[in-house]
Each structure stands twice: as C-alpha cells, then as structure tokens.
Amino acid sequence: MSDTVTRSANTGLAAAQHISPAMKARKRRRWDLTLAGIVIAAIFLIPYLVMVLGSLKPRSEILRIPPTYLPQDWSPDNYATMWHTPEAPLPFNMISTAVISVCATALVLVVAIPAAYYTARRRFPGKAAFLGLVLVTQMLQPTVLVTGLIREFFTLGINDTWLAMILVNAAFNLSFAVWIMHSFFASVPVEIEEAAQLDGLSRLRILTRISLPLVWPGIVTATIFAFVSCWNEFAASLVILTTPENQPLSVALTKFIGQYDTAWQYVFAISTVGVVPVVVLFALIEKRLVAGLTAGSVK
C-alpha cells in the first residue's frame, strides 16, 4: 500500500515538473501581453489626459514654463464660463453638431441598407462598375467640391442651413457604409432568405426580420464611422455655414485660437466636451458590436 502511494506521489510530482515550464511560459506570455496592452493604452490616452487636465487649469498656468502636469490652481469653472464667452455661441454650436450628426447618420443608414442589400443579392449589368464608382467617391473630400456645393446650395436656397450640411455629410459617408454592409449582406447564406420566402414573407419583411439582425455588426460599424465622421467634420462646415449659431463645435473651436492670443483653457474644455458624446456612443454600442461579431462562434 505504501509503495503504491509513493509511486503515485512520484508520478504526480514528475507530471507537475513536466507541466510547470509550459505553465510558466503561458503565464509569462500573459503578463507580457498585459504589459504591452497597458503601454499601448497609455500612448493613446496620455494626450487625452493632458487635454482634460489642461481644461482644469487657468490660462496663466497652461503657459507657465516649466509646465506643471497637475493643476496647481484647479479651475473647473472653465466649463461653466466657456458657454457664455463672446467668441462663439457654444450652446447653439453643440445643438447644431448633434442635429447634423444624428440626422446625417440616419440618412446614411436609410439609403445604404437597401443599396447594400440590393447589390449583394442581385446581379445587374454594370454591378462591378457601380461598386467601383462608389469606392471612387471615397477618395474625394468636401474641400475639393466646396465651390460646386456652394453654387448648388445657393440654387436650391439651402445655403447656410443644417440641411445643407446633413446632405454633405451623408453623401461623403455613404460610400463606406454601402461597402461595409454589402460585405455583410453577401456573407449571409441565400438559403436562409429562400426558406423565409417559402414561408410567405415578402422581400421587405425578409430584409427587416431576417437579414438585418444577421448583419448587425455591419450596421454598428457603419453607424460609428458615419457618426464620428459627421461629428468631427470641419472643412465643409467652415465654408458652407457662415452664421455662428449654425456652425458645429469643430468650427466654433477655432474662434478661441487667435493670431496673437489663444484661450487654451477653453480650447481644452471644448475639446473635452466634444469627445464625450463619441466615447458614450462607443460605450453604449460596444457590447452589441462584440456580441454580433462573436455570434455563432460557439455551438
């Protein structure tokens, strides 16, 4: 009996000694990856940390040499006073940015979803040329076409309006949305829709009930891309929107940057406020995006 116990103990010790190097290597690799992730995160987050801390400093402290990393004289009232500065009507600029971004993103999805679905499910003459033309439009920027856009908007009577910027932002984000969702619709097996047709569903109901839930990650990706692009758009807004109340935050921010003087405390504060909605959007939509990407990976 004692020989059996001794033999089992020796066998277990040998197995532990054999597995131990592999487990140590795995553990070391995990720590290495964690450390690398922390370093990469710090590289991307430090500029935002500097921006947030700068928004809590008075201007004299921001310009102090040598600079201080943490505020010596905390000034959270920068966030309150910036809304009442004479340089720009920031409350109206915030509303303008939100309205333009949300409406342009919604318009992109309304147009891109049926377009991507049709190109993925139908064969028609010139399909490859059409998709190539859609991709070519991504190479153009609003600044290149701004002269023609202004003439067109003057003709339509919508220059210096939210509608003009909604159309511009939607047009220049539509190509990416069509391409990304075309790929997702094409990856859905046709047999699923054919089975739904046999059950009596119309093409519209198949799109809304069957296909859209399966391409949710593509819709989320297109939504994030379009919204962030519209939120940060600057060049076209600077030229098309001339009324201060109609301009977005990206244009209003330039009012605090002068040739000889810059209100850095307000620049940092407005930039921080402008980043918050994008961060909130990612926080709200991240779980759905990961759930959609990993759906069906485990049976």
VODRENZA-932736 format. One record per residue (C-alpha): residue number from 1; residue in three letters; x, y negated, z. Coordinates in Angstrom, 2 decimals, always signed. Layout:
# residues N
     n   res        xx        yy        zz
   NUM   ALA         X         Y         Z
...
//
This chain:
# residues 299
     n   res        xx        yy        zz
     1   MET     +0.00     +0.00     +0.00
     2   SER     +2.78     -2.41     +0.90
     3   ASP     +4.64     -1.54     -2.31
     4   THR     +1.53     -2.37     -4.33
     5   VAL     +1.10     -5.73     -2.57
     6   THR     +4.78     -6.53     -3.03
     7   ARG     +4.65     -5.60     -6.71
     8   SER     +1.55     -7.78     -7.27
     9   ALA     +3.18    -10.69     -5.48
    10   ASN     +6.31    -10.38     -7.58
    11   THR     +4.21    -10.19    -10.75
    12   GLY     +2.27    -13.32     -9.78
    13   LEU     +5.49    -15.17     -8.92
    14   ALA     +7.02    -14.22    -12.24
    15   ALA     +3.91    -15.36    -14.11
    16   ALA     +3.95    -18.65    -12.22
    17   GLN     +7.59    -19.18    -13.02
    18   HIS     +6.89    -18.36    -16.68
    19   ILE     +3.92    -20.78    -16.97
    20   SER     +5.48    -23.53    -14.89
    21   PRO     +7.69    -25.09    -17.64
    22   ALA     +4.77    -25.26    -20.07
    23   MET     +2.52    -26.85    -17.47
    24   LYS     +5.23    -29.33    -16.56
    25   ALA     +5.72    -30.26    -20.20
    26   ARG     +1.96    -30.75    -20.63
    27   LYS     +1.78    -32.88    -17.52
    28   ARG     +4.79    -34.94    -18.63
    29   ARG     +3.24    -35.45    -22.06
    30   ARG     +0.00    -36.60    -20.46
    31   TRP     +1.86    -39.15    -18.34
    32   ASP     +3.83    -40.32    -21.37
    33   LEU     +0.64    -40.87    -23.34
    34   THR     -0.94    -42.70    -20.42
    35   LEU     +2.09    -44.98    -20.10
    36   ALA     +2.10    -45.65    -23.84
    37   GLY     -1.61    -46.49    -23.72
    38   ILE     -1.05    -48.93    -20.84
    39   VAL     +1.80    -50.65    -22.72
    40   ILE     -0.26    -50.99    -25.93
    41   ALA     -3.27    -52.26    -23.99
    42   ALA     -1.09    -54.82    -22.22
    43   ILE     +0.32    -56.09    -25.53
    44   PHE     -3.21    -56.77    -26.81
    45   LEU     -4.72    -58.01    -23.54
    46   ILE     -1.98    -60.37    -22.33
    47   PRO     -2.87    -63.14    -24.87
    48   TYR     -6.49    -62.99    -23.72
    49   LEU     -5.36    -63.12    -20.08
    50   VAL     -3.26    -66.21    -20.84
    51   MET     -6.30    -67.76    -22.55
    52   VAL     -8.60    -67.09    -19.57
    53   LEU     -6.06    -68.38    -17.05
    54   GLY     -5.44    -71.45    -19.23
    55   SER     -9.15    -72.22    -19.20
    56   LEU     -8.97    -72.42    -15.40
    57   LYS     -6.10    -74.95    -15.35
    58   PRO     -6.17    -78.74    -15.67
    59   ARG     -4.58    -80.09    -18.84
    60   SER     -1.57    -81.53    -16.98
    61   GLU     -0.73    -78.09    -15.60
    62   ILE     -1.02    -76.44    -19.02
    63   LEU     +1.53    -78.89    -20.44
    64   ARG     +3.86    -78.60    -17.45
    65   ILE     +7.47    -77.49    -18.13
    66   PRO     +8.39    -74.90    -16.98
    67   PRO     +4.89    -73.41    -17.32
    68   THR     +3.08    -71.64    -14.49
    69   TYR     +1.40    -68.34    -15.18
    70   LEU     -1.23    -68.53    -12.46
    71   PRO     -3.16    -71.80    -11.94
    72   GLN     -1.76    -73.88     -9.10
    73   ASP     -4.85    -76.10     -9.12
    74   TRP     -7.86    -73.98    -10.10
    75   SER    -10.32    -75.88    -12.33
    76   PRO    -13.37    -73.70    -13.04
    77   ASP    -15.32    -76.90    -13.68
    78   ASN    -13.76    -76.89    -17.18
    79   TYR    -16.56    -74.53    -18.18
    80   ALA    -19.20    -76.94    -16.90
    81   THR    -17.77    -80.18    -18.27
    82   MET    -16.97    -78.83    -21.75
    83   TRP    -20.69    -78.63    -22.59
    84   HIS    -21.06    -82.39    -22.10
    85   THR    -17.94    -83.63    -23.90
    86   PRO    -18.48    -86.29    -26.61
    87   GLU    -16.25    -84.44    -29.11
    88   ALA    -18.83    -81.79    -30.03
    89   PRO    -22.41    -80.80    -29.07
    90   LEU    -21.38    -77.35    -27.83
    91   PRO    -24.85    -76.11    -26.73
    92   PHE    -26.14    -76.64    -30.28
    93   ASN    -22.96    -75.09    -31.71
    94   MET    -23.49    -71.98    -29.58
    95   ILE    -27.08    -71.65    -30.74
    96   SER    -26.03    -72.19    -34.35
    97   THR    -23.36    -69.48    -34.11
    98   ALA    -25.78    -66.97    -32.58
    99   VAL    -28.58    -67.63    -35.07
   100   ILE    -26.30    -67.45    -38.13
   101   SER    -24.50    -64.30    -36.93
   102   VAL    -27.61    -62.35    -35.91
   103   CYS    -29.65    -63.29    -38.99
   104   ALA    -26.77    -62.65    -41.41
   105   THR    -26.05    -59.25    -39.82
   106   ALA    -29.73    -58.29    -40.01
   107   LEU    -29.86    -59.35    -43.67
   108   VAL    -26.74    -57.28    -44.43
   109   LEU    -28.32    -54.16    -42.91
   110   VAL    -31.68    -54.68    -44.62
   111   VAL    -30.00    -54.89    -48.05
   112   ALA    -27.08    -52.49    -47.54
   113   ILE    -29.01    -49.50    -46.15
   114   PRO    -31.29    -48.90    -49.17
   115   ALA    -28.46    -49.80    -51.59
   116   ALA    -26.06    -47.33    -49.98
   117   TYR    -28.75    -44.64    -49.79
   118   TYR    -29.64    -45.03    -53.46
   119   THR    -26.03    -44.94    -54.66
   120   ALA    -25.36    -41.85    -52.52
   121   ARG    -28.44    -39.91    -53.65
   122   ARG    -28.98    -40.97    -57.27
   123   ARG    -26.91    -40.65    -60.42
   124   PHE    -27.35    -43.53    -62.83
   125   PRO    -25.33    -44.98    -65.73
   126   GLY    -22.58    -47.28    -64.52
   127   LYS    -22.62    -45.99    -60.93
   128   ALA    -18.82    -45.92    -60.66
   129   ALA    -18.57    -49.39    -62.22
   130   PHE    -21.20    -50.69    -59.81
   131   LEU    -19.34    -49.35    -56.75
   132   GLY    -16.09    -50.74    -58.13
   133   LEU    -17.69    -54.15    -58.62
   134   VAL    -18.97    -54.05    -55.04
   135   LEU    -15.43    -53.38    -53.87
   136   VAL    -14.00    -56.20    -56.01
   137   THR    -16.27    -58.73    -54.29
   138   GLN    -14.49    -57.90    -51.03
   139   MET    -11.34    -59.45    -52.48
   140   LEU    -12.99    -62.87    -52.82
   141   GLN    -13.18    -65.34    -49.96
   142   PRO    -15.75    -68.10    -49.35
   143   THR    -12.99    -70.72    -49.69
   144   VAL    -12.35    -69.68    -53.30
   145   LEU    -16.01    -70.13    -54.25
   146   VAL    -16.85    -73.04    -51.97
   147   THR    -17.22    -75.59    -54.80
   148   GLY    -19.70    -73.43    -56.68
   149   LEU    -21.54    -72.57    -53.47
   150   ILE    -21.98    -76.24    -52.54
   151   ARG    -23.32    -77.09    -56.00
   152   GLU    -25.73    -74.18    -55.82
   153   PHE    -26.95    -75.07    -52.34
   154   PHE    -27.47    -78.71    -53.37
   155   THR    -29.54    -77.49    -56.31
   156   LEU    -31.63    -75.27    -54.02
   157   GLY    -31.92    -78.03    -51.42
   158   ILE    -30.48    -75.94    -48.58
   159   ASN    -27.04    -77.52    -48.18
   160   ASP    -26.00    -78.17    -44.57
   161   THR    -28.55    -75.67    -43.20
   162   TRP    -28.41    -72.41    -41.28
   163   LEU    -29.98    -70.64    -44.25
   164   ALA    -27.02    -71.54    -46.47
   165   MET    -24.52    -70.01    -44.04
   166   ILE    -26.70    -66.96    -43.44
   167   LEU    -26.70    -66.27    -47.18
   168   VAL    -22.93    -66.87    -47.48
   169   ASN    -22.06    -64.63    -44.54
   170   ALA    -24.44    -61.90    -45.68
   171   ALA    -23.09    -61.96    -49.23
   172   PHE    -19.46    -61.67    -48.19
   173   ASN    -20.09    -58.85    -45.69
   174   LEU    -22.49    -56.87    -47.84
   175   SER    -19.85    -55.03    -49.89
   176   PHE    -18.14    -53.44    -46.89
   177   ALA    -21.47    -52.40    -45.39
   178   VAL    -22.57    -50.75    -48.66
   179   TRP    -19.28    -48.88    -49.00
   180   ILE    -19.12    -47.60    -45.42
   181   MET    -22.77    -46.48    -45.36
   182   HIS    -22.51    -44.98    -48.86
   183   SER    -19.84    -42.63    -47.48
   184   PHE    -22.01    -41.65    -44.52
   185   PHE    -25.14    -41.05    -46.62
   186   ALA    -23.10    -38.96    -49.08
   187   SER    -21.87    -36.77    -46.20
   188   VAL    -25.43    -35.80    -45.20
   189   PRO    -26.41    -32.47    -46.87
   190   VAL    -29.07    -32.91    -49.53
   191   GLU    -30.76    -29.71    -48.34
   192   ILE    -31.95    -31.48    -45.19
   193   GLU    -33.87    -34.04    -47.23
   194   GLU    -35.18    -31.38    -49.63
   195   ALA    -36.60    -29.47    -46.66
   196   ALA    -38.26    -32.65    -45.43
   197   GLN    -39.75    -33.21    -48.90
   198   LEU    -41.23    -29.71    -48.82
   199   ASP    -42.87    -30.65    -45.52
   200   GLY    -44.60    -33.55    -47.30
   201   LEU    -42.50    -36.52    -46.21
   202   SER    -42.16    -39.44    -48.61
   203   ARG    -38.80    -40.84    -49.65
   204   LEU    -39.20    -43.80    -47.28
   205   ARG    -40.08    -41.57    -44.33
   206   ILE    -37.14    -39.29    -45.13
   207   LEU    -34.85    -42.31    -45.05
   208   THR    -36.20    -43.66    -41.76
   209   ARG    -36.90    -40.37    -39.95
   210   ILE    -34.16    -38.06    -41.24
   211   SER    -31.24    -39.88    -42.86
   212   LEU    -30.83    -42.99    -40.68
   213   PRO    -30.40    -41.06    -37.38
   214   LEU    -27.73    -38.91    -39.05
   215   VAL    -25.73    -41.92    -40.31
   216   TRP    -25.97    -43.88    -37.07
   217   PRO    -22.16    -44.21    -36.70
   218   GLY    -22.02    -45.86    -40.13
   219   ILE    -24.77    -48.31    -39.22
   220   VAL    -23.00    -49.17    -35.96
   221   THR    -19.70    -49.70    -37.78
   222   ALA    -21.32    -51.95    -40.39
   223   THR    -23.15    -53.89    -37.67
   224   ILE    -19.99    -54.54    -35.66
   225   PHE    -17.96    -55.52    -38.72
   226   ALA    -20.63    -57.88    -40.08
   227   PHE    -21.42    -59.50    -36.73
   228   VAL    -17.78    -60.13    -35.78
   229   SER    -17.01    -61.48    -39.25
   230   CYS    -20.01    -63.85    -39.14
   231   TRP    -19.20    -64.94    -35.57
   232   ASN    -15.62    -65.84    -36.48
   233   GLU    -16.29    -67.37    -39.92
   234   PHE    -14.66    -70.78    -40.26
   235   ALA    -13.71    -71.93    -43.77
   236   ALA    -17.14    -71.95    -45.42
   237   SER    -18.83    -73.39    -42.30
   238   LEU    -16.33    -76.26    -42.20
   239   VAL    -17.26    -77.34    -45.74
   240   ILE    -20.95    -76.42    -46.05
   241   LEU    -22.15    -77.52    -42.60
   242   THR    -21.47    -81.23    -42.16
   243   THR    -23.93    -82.01    -39.36
   244   PRO    -22.17    -81.47    -35.98
   245   GLU    -25.25    -79.80    -34.45
   246   ASN    -25.39    -77.21    -37.24
   247   GLN    -21.73    -76.19    -37.04
   248   PRO    -20.69    -72.95    -35.28
   249   LEU    -18.24    -72.70    -32.38
   250   SER    -15.33    -71.89    -34.69
   251   VAL    -15.68    -75.33    -36.31
   252   ALA    -16.57    -77.17    -33.09
   253   LEU    -13.34    -75.89    -31.56
   254   THR    -11.29    -77.99    -33.98
   255   LYS    -12.86    -81.17    -32.59
   256   PHE    -10.74    -80.73    -29.45
   257   ILE     -7.48    -80.45    -31.41
   258   GLY     -6.18    -83.86    -32.48
   259   GLN     -3.12    -85.07    -34.30
   260   TYR     -1.52    -86.50    -31.17
   261   ASP     -3.53    -85.03    -28.34
   262   THR     -5.25    -81.69    -27.66
   263   ALA     -7.66    -80.85    -24.83
   264   TRP     -6.16    -77.43    -24.21
   265   GLN     -8.31    -76.69    -21.16
   266   TYR    -11.44    -76.97    -23.31
   267   VAL     -9.86    -75.10    -26.23
   268   PHE     -9.12    -72.15    -23.93
   269   ALA    -12.55    -72.35    -22.28
   270   ILE    -14.47    -72.46    -25.58
   271   SER    -12.36    -69.60    -26.95
   272   THR    -13.15    -67.52    -23.87
   273   VAL    -16.87    -68.21    -24.21
   274   GLY    -16.68    -67.33    -27.91
   275   VAL    -15.05    -63.96    -27.17
   276   VAL    -17.62    -62.88    -24.56
   277   PRO    -20.54    -62.02    -26.95
   278   VAL    -18.28    -59.83    -29.09
   279   VAL    -16.99    -57.99    -26.00
   280   VAL    -20.56    -57.49    -24.76
   281   LEU    -21.59    -56.12    -28.16
   282   PHE    -18.77    -53.57    -28.11
   283   ALA    -19.62    -52.61    -24.51
   284   LEU    -23.28    -52.03    -25.35
   285   ILE    -22.70    -50.16    -28.59
   286   GLU    -19.56    -48.16    -27.76
   287   LYS    -21.38    -45.19    -26.17
   288   ARG    -23.73    -44.86    -29.12
   289   LEU    -20.81    -45.02    -31.54
   290   VAL    -18.84    -42.30    -29.73
   291   ALA    -21.97    -40.15    -29.32
   292   GLY    -22.73    -40.40    -33.02
   293   LEU    -19.16    -39.61    -34.09
   294   THR    -18.96    -36.54    -31.82
   295   ALA    -22.46    -35.22    -32.51
   296   GLY    -22.38    -31.63    -33.73
   297   SER    -18.70    -31.13    -32.92
   298   VAL    -19.55    -28.59    -30.17
   299   LYS    -22.12    -25.83    -30.63
//
